[in-house]
Amino acid sequence: MQRLTEGRLHDPFIVLGKHYIADNSIIRAWLPGANKVRIEHTDFNHSIFQRPDLIMQRIGETDLFEYSGYENLPPHYRLLWQDKQGQTFSTIDPYSFAAQITDFDLHLIKEGKHHKIYQVLGANHREVDGISGVLFATWAPNAQRVSVIGDFNRWNGLRHPMRCRGSSGIWELFIPEVRPGDCYKFEICHRDSGKLLQKMDIYGQQFELRPKTASVIKANSDYHWHDQLWLEQRLQRDWQHGPMSIYECHLGSWRRHKHGQWLNYRELAEQLVPYIQSLGFTHIELLPITEHPFDGSWGYQTLGYFAPSSRFGDADDFRYFVDYCHQHHIGVLLDWVASHFPKDDHGLREYDGGPLYEYGDPLKGEHQAWDTLVFDYDRNEVKNFLIANALFWLEEFHLDGLRVDAVASMLYLDYSRPEGQWQPNIHGGNENLEAVTFLQTLNERVHHNHPGVVVIAEESTAWPQVSSPTYLGGLGFSMKWNMGWMHDTLEYMQQDPIYRHYHHDKLTFGLLYAWSENFVLALSHDEVVHEKKSLLEKMPGDNWQKFANLRLLYTYLFTYPGKKLLFMGSEFAQRNEWDHDQSLDWSLLQHQSHRGVQQLVSDLNKLYCQQPALYAGDFSEAGFQWLDCHDSDQSVLSYSRYGEGQHIIVIVNFTPVPRYTYRIGVPKARRYREQLNSDSSIYDGSNVGNWGEVKVDTIPWMGYEQSIALTLPPLAGLILIPE
């Protein structure tokens, strides 16, 4: 009993609850601050309910109370007591319930294979013996004591100590009559140092809005989905050979209310979805909406891995958002962070008093550049946490895929670390072998459980076979961001056109490795922050040239092999860098130049989705052929795209000089329709072009028996379709 009163007892059920000693029935209760305590049966018809003498006696000077008698006491009973101020309290004794987590659950957790662990750990509603309550559970193997603290016990760590389930390190306690909306945390006492911590529930599914840090008991969802047709079609969809154009979005700054308040998930659904649908995007990718304490991290420093951010509403509000997207034929991808987590004291850091979710070795466990901690991919329980979390978002919210952030930082032990600040693996290399195994397991499990879902890697190195199947030795991702194409293309576009012919290889080099991975061409949020300028302001020249260059860049993006991604605001040529604290500058759309860029993006998206030649061969060499990649003197590229027996021709002129009678060889056709000209007046261009069609001449050129002579508009791209 002394260990209980001192908060050092691993299993409070040894002392508390109902016990039988010889023929004697004993009930003990630990009620700090209580004055008078009595017992009532939960069944009002039970014979002992009428007895006035079931009064518990205080043991010594402690807050431990005991009742002893010869009655056949009921399995569950209610404790009623008064505190010293005379306030009355009532609760069904949580220590009258048996352990709830099964041995099989504990085995799966230990093996790292409990893919619905979020239904066991955390705070989950349960009905036990006909009594409703919440099962609290957490993994804290280095704890001496773990208690549930919250609104329901005045945040008193001695009121609800949990039971430890042997060597598993799992602590649990079923507390009856806890209400949705109650706030709670876990109080954890480290077994060696005695350090006392108050931690959020890392499996919690709802949290207070920052700067508050408590977890919140969520209500059971009663949301009724309406996207069954979408999910059925997704199973049959061939994303490798289909169009995928992604609108990357930060929900907190896409648009705000007049006075700066956030739109909620439901408002965002009804405003954002029609907008991106009108622009022709097939998917939306959300910057992390997992709960995070710091707005300026954009969600990439996550703490509440199992909770949609309360900034925009609750979990059912987010379900509505996804459902609304699906009903309007928009897929939803989520940026997902498995590479690191922040150092906030109430979160994952030293969760039970020492390194647990992070590596204990500082040479592996800390991202110095980001001031964050690295997950310990060698622990089964940590891998279980992350894989189950990925599956949670796909299962609970019907998401269509994940974009995994900062994969390169996971793969390399020396990532962003100077010499002497990292430790080689057992083979002497710089590869994080545990992270490789984790990523392979993650992708295997996601693709097995959710056919049709995509997992995309943000990866910026030459690591081989990122998007190859694991059975071929790859990492198993569906796709990978093409960071090389992005850097080379933007570096080229920022050159003054007079110097571009010196950098022609920046545009042609990417085709040497274009088929080595399944690539996504990403012009993402990372390129329009931290004084990098917006895409429009990266472009050289006067105002007209800036807009023309941007329209040219987008034409090149949508005709180059690979799936597409564009960050919000770029579609209408946002002038300022992205600011997460305010709405996009929608007032720019009063100007024809900005509306022209927006219209071009819409037309490019629709053409991309309508023409198999622009998407069916994205990941195959058969889908692309150079017509001429050597005209560096005039900074012109021309190429064909192929798919499903169709082809189109693309010619891009990266100088402000119009080119007249520019001849290229073409496959057989009677004539070519000028399907899109980024210099058209409808895009606020100068309207130089070919007046809708080009006739084919029987003049051999570039190895073809026929050719066409074109007028190439300045700083513009043409898309030609054979008739």
C-alpha positions in Angstrom: 0.0 0.0 0.0 2.9 2.3 0.7 4.1 1.9 -2.9 0.6 2.8 -4.1 0.4 6.0 -2.0 3.9 7.0 -3.2 2.9 6.4 -6.8 5.4 3.5 -7.3 3.1 0.6 -7.9 3.3 -1.1 -11.4 -0.2 -2.7 -11.0 -2.6 -0.8 -8.8 -5.1 -3.6 -9.3 -3.1 -5.6 -6.7 -4.4 -3.2 -4.1 -7.4 -1.5 -5.5 -10.8 -2.9 -6.6 -12.5 -6.0 -5.3 -10.6 -8.8 -3.6 -11.4 -12.0 -1.7 -9.4 -13.0 1.3 -10.7 -16.2 2.8 -14.5 -15.8 2.9 -14.2 -12.0 3.2 -15.0 -9.6 0.3 -12.9 -6.5 0.3 -13.2 -3.4 -1.9 -10.5 -0.8 -1.8 -10.5 2.7 -3.5 -7.8 5.3 -3.8 -9.6 8.7 -3.6 -7.3 11.7 -2.9 -9.2 14.5 -1.2 -12.2 12.3 -0.4 -14.0 12.6 3.0 -16.9 10.2 3.1 -17.1 7.2 0.7 -19.9 4.7 0.2 -20.7 1.9 -2.2 -23.8 1.6 -4.4 -24.5 -1.2 -6.9 -24.9 -0.2 -10.5 -28.0 -2.3 -10.7 -30.7 -0.5 -8.6 -32.6 -3.7 -8.1 -29.7 -5.5 -6.4 -30.3 -6.3 -2.7 -27.3 -4.4 -1.4 -28.4 -1.1 -3.1 -30.9 -0.6 -0.2 -28.3 -1.1 2.5 -27.2 2.0 4.3 -24.1 0.5 5.9 -21.8 -0.1 2.8 -19.6 2.7 4.1 -15.9 2.5 3.2 -13.4 3.2 6.0 -10.3 5.3 5.6 -7.1 3.3 6.2 -4.9 5.3 8.6 -4.0 8.8 7.5 -4.0 7.8 3.8 -6.6 8.5 1.0 -7.1 4.7 0.7 -10.6 3.5 1.7 -11.7 0.0 2.3 -14.9 -2.0 2.7 -14.9 -5.5 4.2 -17.8 -7.8 4.5 -19.2 -11.3 3.8 -21.7 -10.3 1.1 -21.5 -11.6 -2.5 -20.5 -8.2 -3.9 -21.4 -7.4 -7.4 -18.8 -7.3 -10.2 -19.1 -3.6 -10.7 -20.3 -0.9 -8.3 -20.5 2.8 -7.9 -18.4 4.8 -5.5 -20.0 8.0 -4.0 -18.0 10.4 -2.0 -17.7 13.9 -0.7 -14.6 16.1 -0.6 -13.7 18.3 2.3 -15.7 21.1 0.8 -18.8 18.9 0.7 -19.0 18.5 -3.1 -20.4 15.2 -4.1 -18.8 12.8 -6.7 -19.9 9.6 -8.2 -18.1 7.0 -10.4 -18.2 3.4 -11.3 -14.9 2.0 -9.9 -12.5 1.5 -12.8 -10.5 -1.0 -10.7 -13.5 -3.4 -10.8 -12.8 -4.2 -14.4 -10.5 -6.9 -15.8 -7.7 -6.1 -18.2 -9.1 -5.3 -21.7 -6.1 -5.6 -24.1 -5.8 -9.2 -25.2 -2.6 -11.2 -25.2 -2.9 -11.5 -29.0 -3.0 -7.7 -29.2 0.1 -7.5 -27.0 1.9 -10.1 -29.2 1.1 -8.2 -32.4 2.3 -4.9 -30.9 5.6 -6.5 -29.8 6.1 -7.9 -33.2 5.3 -4.6 -34.8 2.4 -6.0 -36.8 -0.7 -4.6 -35.2 -2.0 -2.5 -38.1 -5.0 -1.2 -36.2 -3.1 -0.4 -33.1 -4.9 2.9 -32.9 -8.0 0.9 -31.9 -6.1 -0.5 -28.9 -3.8 2.3 -27.7 -4.9 5.8 -27.1 -8.4 6.6 -25.9 -11.0 4.3 -27.4 -14.7 4.1 -26.5 -15.7 0.6 -25.3 -18.6 -1.1 -23.6 -17.5 -3.6 -21.0 -20.1 -5.7 -19.2 -22.8 -3.4 -20.4 -21.0 -0.3 -19.0 -19.8 2.5 -21.4 -16.4 4.1 -20.9 -13.0 4.8 -22.5 -10.1 2.4 -22.6 -6.9 4.4 -22.1 -3.7 2.7 -23.1 -0.1 3.8 -24.0 3.3 2.3 -24.5 5.8 3.4 -21.9 8.3 0.5 -21.2 10.6 2.6 -19.0 7.9 4.0 -16.7 7.6 3.3 -13.0 4.0 4.6 -13.1 1.6 5.9 -15.7 -1.7 7.6 -14.8 -4.5 9.1 -16.7 -5.1 12.7 -15.8 -7.8 15.0 -17.1 -10.9 17.0 -16.5 -12.7 14.0 -15.0 -10.2 13.7 -12.1 -9.0 17.3 -11.6 -5.7 16.4 -13.3 -4.6 14.4 -10.2 -1.9 11.9 -11.2 -2.6 9.7 -8.2 -6.3 9.3 -8.9 -6.2 7.0 -11.9 -2.9 5.0 -12.0 -2.8 2.4 -14.9 -1.9 -1.2 -14.9 1.2 -2.4 -16.7 0.8 -5.4 -18.9 4.0 -7.3 -18.0 7.0 -6.9 -20.2 5.1 -5.4 -23.1 5.5 -1.9 -21.7 1.8 -1.4 -22.4 -0.2 0.4 -19.7 -4.0 0.4 -19.7 -7.0 1.5 -17.7 -10.7 1.4 -18.5 -12.5 4.4 -17.0 -16.3 4.3 -17.1 -18.5 7.3 -17.9 -15.8 9.5 -19.4 -17.4 12.0 -21.8 -16.5 13.1 -25.3 -14.9 16.5 -25.1 -13.1 15.8 -21.9 -9.4 16.8 -22.0 -6.7 14.4 -20.8 -3.0 13.5 -20.8 -0.8 10.7 -19.5 1.3 11.4 -16.4 4.4 9.3 -16.7 7.0 8.7 -13.9 10.4 7.4 -15.2 11.5 4.4 -13.3 15.1 5.3 -12.8 15.2 9.1 -12.5 11.7 9.6 -10.9 11.2 12.3 -13.5 7.5 13.2 -13.8 6.2 14.0 -17.3 2.8 15.1 -18.6 2.4 13.8 -22.1 -0.2 14.1 -24.8 -1.7 10.9 -26.1 0.3 10.2 -29.2 -2.5 7.9 -30.4 -5.0 10.6 -29.6 -7.5 11.4 -32.4 -8.5 14.9 -31.2 -6.5 17.7 -29.6 -7.0 21.2 -28.2 -6.1 24.1 -30.5 -2.6 25.4 -29.9 -1.1 26.8 -27.7 -3.1 24.3 -25.5 -1.6 20.9 -25.5 -4.1 18.4 -24.1 -5.7 15.5 -25.9 -9.5 15.4 -26.2 -11.8 12.4 -25.9 -13.3 12.2 -29.4 -16.9 11.4 -30.0 -17.7 8.2 -32.0 -18.1 9.0 -35.6 -21.6 8.7 -37.1 -20.5 10.0 -40.5 -22.2 8.3 -43.5 -20.0 8.1 -46.6 -21.2 8.7 -50.1 -18.1 7.8 -52.1 -18.6 4.0 -52.7 -18.6 4.5 -56.5 -15.3 6.4 -56.3 -13.7 3.7 -54.2 -14.9 0.9 -56.5 -13.5 2.8 -59.6 -10.3 3.4 -57.8 -9.7 -0.3 -57.5 -9.8 -0.5 -61.3 -7.9 2.7 -62.1 -4.5 2.4 -63.8 -2.7 5.4 -62.3 0.6 4.5 -64.2 -1.1 5.0 -67.5 -3.7 7.5 -66.5 -3.6 11.3 -66.1 -2.6 12.7 -62.7 -2.5 16.4 -62.2 -2.1 17.5 -58.5 -3.0 20.8 -56.9 -0.8 21.2 -53.8 -2.6 23.1 -51.1 -2.1 24.5 -47.6 -5.6 24.7 -46.2 -4.8 27.5 -43.7 -3.8 30.0 -46.4 -5.6 29.0 -49.6 -8.4 31.4 -48.7 -9.6 32.9 -45.4 -12.6 34.8 -44.1 -12.8 38.5 -44.4 -11.2 39.1 -41.0 -8.5 36.4 -41.4 -10.2 33.5 -39.7 -9.6 30.0 -41.2 -12.2 28.3 -43.3 -13.3 25.0 -41.8 -13.1 21.7 -43.6 -16.7 21.9 -44.9 -16.4 25.5 -46.1 -13.1 24.5 -47.8 -14.8 21.6 -49.5 -17.6 23.7 -51.0 -15.2 26.5 -52.2 -11.9 24.7 -53.0 -13.3 21.6 -54.8 -15.3 23.5 -57.5 -12.3 25.7 -58.0 -9.8 23.0 -58.7 -12.4 21.0 -60.6 -12.9 24.0 -62.9 -9.1 24.1 -63.4 -9.1 20.4 -64.5 -6.9 19.0 -61.7 -7.4 15.4 -60.9 -6.1 15.4 -57.3 -5.5 17.7 -54.4 -2.5 17.2 -52.2 -2.8 18.7 -48.7 0.2 19.9 -46.8 0.1 18.0 -43.5 -3.2 18.5 -41.7 -2.1 16.1 -38.9 -2.2 18.1 -35.6 0.9 20.3 -35.1 1.7 23.0 -32.5 3.5 25.6 -34.7 1.7 27.2 -37.7 5.0 28.1 -39.2 6.0 24.4 -39.6 3.2 24.2 -42.2 2.3 20.9 -40.6 5.7 19.2 -41.2 6.5 19.1 -37.5 3.7 16.8 -36.5 2.7 15.7 -33.0 -0.9 14.4 -33.3 -0.3 11.8 -35.9 -3.8 10.4 -35.6 -5.8 13.6 -35.6 -6.9 16.1 -38.3 -5.9 19.5 -37.1 -8.6 21.1 -35.0 -7.8 24.4 -36.7 -10.4 23.5 -39.4 -12.9 21.4 -37.5 -13.2 17.8 -36.2 -12.6 14.4 -37.8 -16.1 14.1 -39.3 -15.7 17.6 -40.9 -12.5 16.3 -42.6 -14.4 13.1 -43.7 -16.9 15.5 -45.3 -14.1 17.2 -47.1 -12.7 14.0 -48.6 -16.2 12.7 -49.4 -17.0 15.9 -51.2 -13.8 15.7 -53.2 -14.6 12.1 -54.2 -18.2 12.9 -55.2 -16.8 15.5 -57.5 -14.2 13.2 -59.0 -11.2 14.7 -57.2 -8.6 12.4 -55.4 -7.1 13.4 -52.1 -3.4 12.9 -51.2 -1.9 13.8 -47.9 1.6 14.9 -47.1 2.8 12.5 -44.5 5.9 12.9 -42.2 7.6 9.8 -41.0 11.1 11.2 -41.1 11.2 13.3 -37.9 9.2 14.9 -35.1 9.5 18.1 -33.0 11.0 18.4 -29.6 8.0 19.8 -27.7 8.1 18.4 -24.2 4.5 17.3 -24.2 4.9 15.2 -27.3 7.0 12.2 -28.5 10.3 13.4 -27.3 11.6 11.2 -24.4 8.1 9.9 -24.1 8.6 7.8 -21.0 11.6 9.8 -19.6 14.3 8.6 -22.1 14.7 8.0 -25.8 11.8 5.8 -27.0 10.4 6.9 -30.3 13.7 8.5 -31.3 17.2 6.9 -31.6 19.1 7.1 -28.3 22.4 7.8 -30.2 22.5 11.5 -30.9 24.5 10.8 -34.1 21.4 9.1 -35.5 18.6 10.6 -33.4 18.7 14.3 -34.2 18.2 16.4 -37.3 20.5 19.3 -36.5 19.4 21.4 -39.4 15.7 21.1 -38.5 16.2 20.9 -34.7 14.0 17.8 -34.7 14.3 14.2 -33.7 14.6 11.1 -35.9 12.3 8.0 -35.5 14.0 4.9 -34.3 13.3 2.6 -37.3 14.9 -0.3 -35.5 12.1 -0.6 -32.9 9.2 -2.8 -33.8 6.8 -0.6 -31.8 8.0 2.6 -33.6 7.6 1.0 -37.0 4.2 -0.2 -35.9 3.2 3.3 -34.9 4.1 4.7 -38.3 2.7 2.0 -40.5 -0.5 1.8 -38.6 -0.7 5.6 -38.9 -0.4 5.5 -42.7 -3.1 2.9 -42.8 -5.3 4.9 -40.4 -5.5 7.8 -42.8 -6.3 5.6 -45.8 -8.9 3.5 -43.9 -10.6 6.1 -41.6 -10.6 9.0 -44.1 -10.6 7.2 -47.5 -7.5 9.0 -48.7 -6.2 8.1 -52.1 -2.5 8.3 -51.3 0.3 9.6 -49.3 3.2 11.8 -50.3 6.1 10.8 -47.9 8.1 13.8 -46.9 11.9 14.0 -46.7 12.6 10.4 -47.8 16.3 11.3 -48.5 16.8 12.3 -44.8 15.6 8.8 -43.8 17.8 6.9 -46.2 21.1 8.4 -45.4 22.9 8.4 -42.0 25.0 11.4 -43.1 22.1 13.5 -44.4 22.8 17.1 -43.5 25.5 16.0 -41.0 29.1 17.2 -41.2 32.0 14.7 -41.1 32.4 13.2 -37.6 28.7 13.8 -36.8 27.4 10.5 -38.1 28.1 6.8 -37.6 28.4 4.3 -40.5 26.2 1.2 -40.7 27.5 -2.3 -40.0 28.8 -2.5 -43.5 30.6 0.8 -43.2 28.2 2.7 -45.5 26.0 5.7 -45.1 22.7 4.0 -45.7 20.2 3.7 -42.9 19.4 0.0 -43.3 16.6 0.1 -40.8 14.9 3.0 -42.6 15.1 1.1 -45.9 13.4 -1.9 -44.4 10.8 0.3 -42.8 10.0 2.0 -46.1 9.8 -1.3 -48.0 7.4 -2.7 -45.3 5.3 0.4 -45.4 4.8 0.3 -49.1 4.1 -3.4 -49.2 1.5 -3.1 -46.5 -0.2 0.0 -48.0 -0.4 -1.5 -51.5 -1.6 -4.8 -50.1 -4.3 -3.3 -47.9 -5.4 -0.6 -50.3 -5.0 -1.5 -54.0 -5.3 1.6 -56.2 -3.8 3.9 -53.6 -0.5 5.7 -54.4 2.5 6.4 -52.2 4.8 9.1 -53.5 8.3 9.8 -52.3 9.8 13.2 -52.0 13.4 12.1 -52.7 16.2 14.3 -54.0 19.1 11.9 -54.5 20.2 9.2 -56.8 19.0 6.3 -54.6 18.2 3.6 -57.1 14.8 1.9 -57.6 12.7 4.2 -55.3 9.6 3.4 -57.4 10.5 -0.2 -58.2 8.7 -3.1 -56.4 10.3 -4.4 -53.3 10.5 -7.9 -54.8 12.9 -6.4 -57.3 14.9 -4.8 -54.5 13.2 -1.4 -54.8 11.7 0.7 -52.1 8.2 0.0 -53.4 6.9 3.6 -53.8 4.4 4.3 -56.6 6.1 7.4 -57.7 8.9 9.8 -56.9 9.2 13.6 -57.2 11.6 14.5 -60.0 13.7 17.0 -58.1 16.4 17.0 -60.8 14.0 18.1 -63.5 12.6 20.8 -61.2 16.0 22.3 -60.2 17.4 22.1 -63.8 14.2 23.6 -65.3 13.9 26.5 -62.9 17.6 27.3 -63.1 17.3 27.4 -66.9 14.1 29.5 -66.8 15.7 32.1 -64.5 18.4 32.8 -67.1 18.1 35.8 -69.3 17.0 34.4 -72.7 20.1 35.8 -74.3 22.2 33.4 -72.3 19.9 30.4 -72.4 21.7 28.8 -75.3 24.7 28.2 -73.0 22.5 26.2 -70.7 20.5 24.1 -73.2 21.7 20.8 -71.5 19.6 21.7 -68.5 16.5 20.9 -70.5 17.9 17.8 -72.3 19.8 16.1 -69.5 16.6 14.9 -67.7 15.6 12.6 -70.6 18.8 10.5 -69.8 17.2 9.3 -66.6 13.5 10.0 -67.2 12.5 6.3 -67.3 14.6 5.2 -64.3 11.7 6.0 -62.0 8.0 6.8 -62.1 8.3 10.5 -61.8 6.1 13.4 -60.6 7.1 16.8 -62.0 6.6 19.1 -58.9 6.6 22.8 -58.8 5.9 22.8 -55.1 5.6 25.1 -52.1 9.3 24.7 -51.4 10.1 26.7 -54.5 8.1 29.8 -53.5 9.2 30.5 -49.9 12.3 31.6 -48.0 13.2 34.4 -50.4 13.2 32.1 -53.4 10.5 34.3 -55.0 7.2 33.3 -56.5 7.4 31.4 -59.8 6.3 34.6 -61.7 9.1 36.7 -60.0 11.7 34.0 -60.8 11.1 34.7 -64.5 13.5 37.2 -66.1 12.6 40.3 -68.2 9.9 42.9 -68.1 6.4 42.3 -66.9 5.3 40.9 -70.3 8.3 38.6 -70.5 7.7 37.3 -67.0 4.2 36.2 -67.8 5.2 34.8 -71.2 8.0 32.8 -69.5 5.6 31.5 -66.9 3.1 30.4 -69.5 6.0 28.7 -71.4 7.1 26.9 -68.2 3.6 25.5 -67.7 3.3 24.4 -71.3 6.6 22.6 -70.9 5.5 21.1 -67.6 2.3 19.6 -69.0 3.9 18.1 -72.1 7.1 16.7 -70.5 6.9 13.0 -69.3 5.7 12.6 -65.8 2.7 13.3 -63.6 2.1 16.9 -62.7 2.1 19.0 -59.4 1.5 22.7 -59.0 1.4 24.6 -55.8 -1.6 26.8 -55.1 -1.4 30.4 -56.3 1.0 29.5 -59.0 -2.0 28.7 -61.3 -2.8 32.5 -61.4 0.7 33.8 -61.1 0.8 34.9 -57.5 3.4 37.7 -57.3 4.4 37.4 -53.7 6.1 34.5 -52.0 3.7 32.2 -50.3 2.8 33.3 -46.7 1.2 30.7 -44.5 -0.3 33.4 -42.3 -2.6 34.9 -45.0 -4.8 34.1 -47.9 -3.6 33.9 -51.5 -3.9 37.3 -53.3 -7.1 36.6 -55.1 -7.4 40.3 -56.1 -4.8 39.7 -58.8 -7.5 38.0 -60.9 -8.9 41.4 -61.7 -6.0 41.7 -64.2 -6.1 40.0 -67.6 -2.5 38.8 -67.3 -3.2 36.8 -64.2 -6.5 35.5 -65.6 -4.7 34.5 -68.7 -2.2 32.3 -66.8 -5.2 30.7 -64.9 -7.0 30.0 -68.2 -3.8 28.4 -69.6 -3.5 26.1 -66.6 -7.1 25.1 -67.0 -6.7 24.4 -70.8 -3.5 22.5 -70.3 -5.0 20.4 -67.6 -8.0 19.5 -69.7 -5.9 18.8 -72.8 -3.6 16.6 -70.7 -6.5 14.6 -69.4 -8.1 14.3 -72.8 -5.0 13.2 -74.8 -3.6 9.8 -74.0 -0.4 10.8 -75.8 0.3 13.2 -72.9 -0.1 10.7 -70.1 -0.2 7.1 -71.1 3.5 6.9 -71.7 4.7 9.0 -68.8 6.9 6.2 -67.4 7.9 4.5 -70.7 10.5 5.5 -73.3 8.0 4.6 -75.9 5.9 7.6 -74.9 8.5 10.2 -75.9 10.7 11.0 -78.9 12.9 14.0 -79.6 12.3 15.7 -82.9 15.1 18.1 -82.3 17.0 18.6 -79.0 20.1 20.2 -80.6 18.9 23.6 -81.5 20.7 25.4 -78.7 21.5 28.4 -80.9 17.9 29.3 -81.1 16.9 27.8 -77.7 14.1 25.7 -79.3 13.0 22.2 -78.4 10.7 20.0 -80.3 9.4 16.5 -79.4 6.6 14.0 -79.9 4.5 12.3 -77.2 2.8 9.0 -77.8 0.1 7.0 -76.2 -2.7 4.6 -77.1 -1.9 4.9 -80.8 -2.0 8.7 -80.8 0.7 11.3 -81.0 1.1 15.0 -80.5 3.9 17.4 -81.3 5.3 20.0 -78.9 7.5 22.9 -79.9 8.8 25.3 -77.2 10.7 28.6 -78.0 12.7 29.8 -75.0 13.6 33.2 -76.5 11.5 36.4 -77.1 12.3 36.2 -80.8 9.6 34.9 -83.1 10.8 32.2 -85.5 9.2 32.2 -88.9 9.1 29.2 -91.3 10.7 27.0 -88.5 10.8 23.6 -90.1 10.5 20.3 -88.2 10.1 16.7 -89.5 6.9 15.0 -88.5 5.2 11.6 -88.7 2.7 11.1 -91.5 -0.4 13.2 -91.4 -2.4 15.5 -93.7 -2.2 18.5 -91.5 -1.7 19.4 -87.8 -4.2 21.4 -85.7 -2.6 24.1 -83.5 -4.5 22.8 -80.4 -2.8 25.2 -77.9 -0.6 28.2 -78.2 0.6 29.7 -74.9 1.1 33.1 -76.7 -2.6 33.3 -77.6 -4.4 36.5 -76.8 -6.9 34.5 -74.7 -3.9 34.0 -72.3 -2.9 37.7 -72.7 -0.2 36.8 -75.2 0.9 38.6 -78.4 -1.2 36.2 -80.6 1.7 35.2 -82.8 1.1 31.7 -84.3 -0.2 29.6 -87.1 -3.9 30.5 -87.2 -5.2 27.2 -86.0 -3.6 24.6 -88.4 -0.4 23.7 -90.3 -0.2 21.8 -93.5 2.3 19.0 -94.0 4.8 19.4 -96.8 6.4 16.5 -98.7 9.8 17.9 -97.8 12.0 15.3 -96.0 13.4 16.6 -92.7 15.0 15.2 -89.6 14.7 11.6 -90.9 11.0 12.0 -91.8 9.6 12.0 -95.3 7.5 15.0 -94.6 7.7 18.2 -92.5 5.9 21.3 -91.5 7.0 25.0 -91.4 5.9 26.8 -88.3 5.7 30.3 -86.9 7.1 30.0 -83.4 5.7 32.7 -81.1 8.1 34.4 -78.6 8.6 32.8 -75.2 5.9 30.3 -76.0 4.9 26.7 -76.6 2.8 25.1 -79.2 0.9 21.8 -79.0 0.0 20.3 -82.4 -2.4 17.4 -82.9 -2.6 15.5 -86.2 -5.8 15.4 -88.2 
